Amino acid sequence: MVFKGAIILNKDQYQKQLGEMTINNPNQISLLDIQTVLEEHPYIKAARISHQYPGIILIELVEREPIAI
């Protein structure tokens, strides 16, 4: 999996959000399921998921801007 746009949190934290989904064969994972799980994360405003050859899942994230840290 390749993450783009992960600025506030690193890709490992988003990978943890996906949990067991990432262990399976990348060609058998539902892209809609990945998008749904990621968009439940409070820091993610939108996610776009796509397959890229060979067996790569590209995850493009738009994160929410924190009001205060």
C-alpha positions as CSV (number, residue, x, y, z in Angstrom):
1,M,0.0,0.0,0.0
2,V,1.2,3.5,-0.9
3,F,-0.2,6.4,1.1
4,K,-0.2,10.0,-0.3
5,G,-1.3,13.0,1.7
6,A,-0.6,11.5,5.2
7,I,0.8,14.7,6.9
8,I,-0.8,15.0,10.3
9,L,-0.5,11.3,11.1
10,N,2.0,8.9,9.6
11,K,1.0,6.1,7.3
12,D,1.6,3.5,10.0
13,Q,-1.3,5.0,12.1
14,Y,-3.6,4.8,9.0
15,Q,-2.4,1.3,8.3
16,K,-3.3,0.3,11.9
17,Q,-6.8,1.7,11.2
18,L,-7.2,-0.8,8.4
19,G,-6.1,-3.7,10.6
20,E,-6.5,-7.2,9.1
21,M,-7.7,-5.8,5.7
22,T,-4.1,-5.3,4.6
23,I,-3.0,-8.9,5.2
24,N,-5.0,-10.4,2.3
25,N,-4.0,-10.5,-1.3
26,P,-4.2,-6.8,-2.6
27,N,-6.2,-7.9,-5.6
28,Q,-8.9,-9.3,-3.4
29,I,-9.4,-6.3,-1.1
30,S,-12.5,-4.2,-1.7
31,L,-11.4,-0.6,-2.4
32,L,-14.8,0.6,-1.2
33,D,-14.2,-1.1,2.2
34,I,-10.8,0.5,2.5
35,Q,-12.3,3.9,1.7
36,T,-15.2,3.4,4.2
37,V,-12.8,2.4,7.1
38,L,-10.4,5.2,6.4
39,E,-13.1,7.9,6.2
40,E,-14.3,6.9,9.7
41,H,-11.0,8.2,11.1
42,P,-11.5,11.7,12.6
43,Y,-8.5,13.2,10.8
44,I,-9.5,12.1,7.3
45,K,-11.8,14.3,5.3
46,A,-11.7,12.2,2.1
47,A,-9.9,9.2,0.7
48,R,-9.5,7.9,-2.8
49,I,-8.3,4.4,-3.3
50,S,-7.1,2.8,-6.6
51,H,-5.2,-0.3,-7.8
52,Q,-1.9,0.2,-9.6
53,Y,0.1,-2.4,-11.4
54,P,1.7,-4.6,-10.0
55,G,-0.4,-5.3,-7.0
56,I,-0.1,-1.9,-5.4
57,I,-3.0,-0.1,-3.7
58,L,-2.7,3.6,-3.9
59,I,-4.4,5.6,-1.1
60,E,-4.7,9.3,-1.5
61,L,-5.8,11.1,1.6
62,V,-7.2,14.6,2.3
63,E,-6.8,15.3,6.0
64,R,-8.8,17.7,8.1
65,E,-7.1,20.8,9.4
66,P,-6.7,20.7,13.2
67,I,-8.3,23.7,14.9
68,A,-5.9,23.5,17.9
69,I,-3.1,21.2,18.9
